[in-house]
């Protein structure tokens, strides 16, 4: 019996090992084509300028779609907008900002009551905790005012680089580039500023976009991605820059 037992165990190990090896080989095969993907031809400076001149002509003063009353409510709205739509955030904040439009009023409202206002927004419990915490920090460390530096804003609970760029641009007129999912998609799909991370795309866009367009550039790109260069069915037939776009699958 001892010999039979060893034989069965040996066969079992052999079968198990062969099963472990096969998926590794398949995974490596699937990943291989991505390494050989063809790079898109870079845009020329003249093409970039032409694209943004068209955006400017079509919409000279683009506006962000998050409703707000001041830099503080803008900051709160952007924090709430993570993994949520602007429209959904606006529905929640219209009543909220009517009663809490300063850090002190937000603290007085309290986390529990804040949750009731924003419970229709995704991840509302975590976001309520962050909004109360950032309000307290603004009072404690910044005199109740939203800081005018990226580092200061990024130090606040729930606020990252994108949040800082949006607030600096919309509240203080800084020429920053906020990269959300729409901007990331447009920059990569068109070949305007390809990058594997939001930071790579942000820095790439800052390099290629002329300074005169930077104040409104991220709004133009966001709106273009939200309403024209859609994720699943891009509307190439009405795209302002379809002749400049490098996307191999464009339909015009």
N, C-alpha and C positions, 0 to 999 in steps of 0.2 A: 504493500500500500504506500509506503514512503516514496518509492520510485515513481508511482503513478501520480502522487501529489505534486512532486517536483516538476514532472512533465507538464501537468496542467497549469501550474503557476508560471512556468517558463513561457508556455504558449500565450497565456493571458497577458504577460508583460509585453510580448512581441506584438500582439494585437493592439494594446494600449499605445505603445510607442508609435506604431504606424499611423494610428488615428491622430495623434498629436502633430506629427510631421506634415500631414497633408494640408491642413488649413494654412500653415505658414507659407508653403510654396504657392498656394492659390493667392494669398494676400499679396505676396511679393509680385506676382504676375499682374494683378489688377493695378497696383501702384505704378508699374513701369511706364505706361503711356504718358502719365502726367509729367514725368521728368523730361520727356522729349517734346512737350507742347511747344508749338511755334509761337514766337513772340510777335506782338503786334508792332507795326511800324510806328515809331514815335511821331507825335504831332509836331509840326514846325511852329515857330513863334507866330508866324503870320496866320496860321490856321487857328491857333488858340485865341488870338486877338479877334479874328473874324467871328468865332463862336460866341465870345462874350459880348461883342458888339451887337450880335443878333439878340442875345438874351436881354441886353439893356434896352434895345429898341422896342422889344415886345413887352417888357415890364420894367420901366425905368426905376421904380421905387418898390422893390419886392418887400413884403413884410412876413415875419414869422407868424405862424398860425396859433401859437400858444397865447391865450389871453392873459393879460397881467396889468397891474396898476402902477408898479414901481419896480426897482431892481430886486427888492426882497421877494415880491410875489412872482417875478419872473424866475428867480432862483428856485423857489418852491415848485413852480409849474414844471421846470425842466427836470428837477429831481423826481417828480411824480410821473413824468413822461417815459421813464425807462421801461421798456417792454410794454408800452401802452400807446394808444393813439392820441394825437393832439386833441381830436374831437372828444374823446372820452375824458381826458383830463379837464378840458374846458367845461364840460357838463358838471363835473364835481367841484371845480374851483370857483364857479360864479357865485355860489352861495357862501363858500368858505371865505373868499377874499372880502366879501361884504362885512364879515365880522372879525376877520383876522388878517390885516394887511401890513402888520409890522411884527418883528420878532417878539416883542413883549406881549402883544395881543395873542400871538400864537401860543406862547407859554401859558398865558392866562386861560386860553381855551382848553389846553391839556390834551394829552395823548388819547385818552378814551373818547372824548367828544370829537377830536380830529378824525378818528377812525370812522365815525358815523358819516362825516362829510365825504370821505374819499373811499368808502367801502366798495364802490363800483370800479375802482381802479385796481389793476393787477398788483399783487404783492403789497396791498394797502397796509397791512400790519407793520411790515418792516419799514415801509416808507413813512408811516406816521411816526414811528420811533426816530427815524433819521431827521424828519422835519423838526420835531421838538428838540432834538439834540443840536441841530445846526442853529436853531433859533437861540438856544442858550449860549452857544459858543460865540455867536455874533454879538450878543450883549456883553459877554464876559471878556472877549478878546478884541473886538472890533468896534466898540462903542455903539452897537446896534445897527451898524451900516454894513452893507455888502462890500467886501474888499475889492479893490480895483486891480488886483494882480492874480495871475493864474495860480500861483503858489498858495495865495490866501484862500481862494475859492476851493481849490483842491483839498485843502486841509479840513474842510467842513464835511460832516457825516453825510454820506449819500451822494457827494459831488465828486465827479471825476474830471478828466481832461475835456471831454466833450461838453459837459455842463459848464465848465469854466469858459470855454471858447464861445459858447452861445451867449452867456451872460456878458462877457467882455464885449462881444460884438453888438448885441442888441441894446444893452443898458448903457454902455460907455463908449460906443462907436469905435472900438478897436478893430483893426483889420485882421481878424482871426478866422481860421477855417475849422468849423465844427464838422466832424465826419460821423454821420449816422449811417444807418443801413442804406439809405437812398444815395447819399453822396458816395459811399464806398462802392455801390453797384455801378453807378454812372461812371466813376473814374476808371474802374477796371474794365467794364464792358466796352466803353468807347475807346479805351487805350489812352485817354487823356493823362492819367497819372496812375498806372498800375501799382499795386502794392498788396502784400500779404496780410498786413495789419492796418487798422485805422490810422496809426501814427505814420506808417510809411506813406499812406495815401495823403494824409494831411501835409506832410513835408513835401511830397511830390507836387501837390497842387500849389503850394506856396512858391515853389520854384518856377513853375511854368506860367502861372496867371499874372498878367501885368498888374502893377500896384494900383492903377486907377480903377480896377474892377474888384479889388479885394474886399471892399466894405460890404458889397452885396453878393459876392461870389457864392458863398455857401447857401444863401437863400435861393439863388437861381438854380443851383445844382440839386438842392433838396426838392424844390417844386418840380423840376424836370424829372427827377426820379419818382416822385409821388404821383404825377399825373400823366407823364408821357413815357418815360423809359421804365415801364413797369417790370416787376420781377418775372412774372410768368408770361405775359403777353404784351411786350413792348409795342407801343403805337408808332412804329417807324414811319408810317405814312404821313403823320402830322408832326414829326420831329423837326425842330428848327435847324438841327445840325446833322441831319441824316447823311448829307453828302461828305461830311468831315469825319463821321464816326468810323472807327476801324473794326467794328464788330463783324466777324465773318458771317454771322447768321442774320444780319439785318435784312428786312424784307423789301427794301427799295434800293 
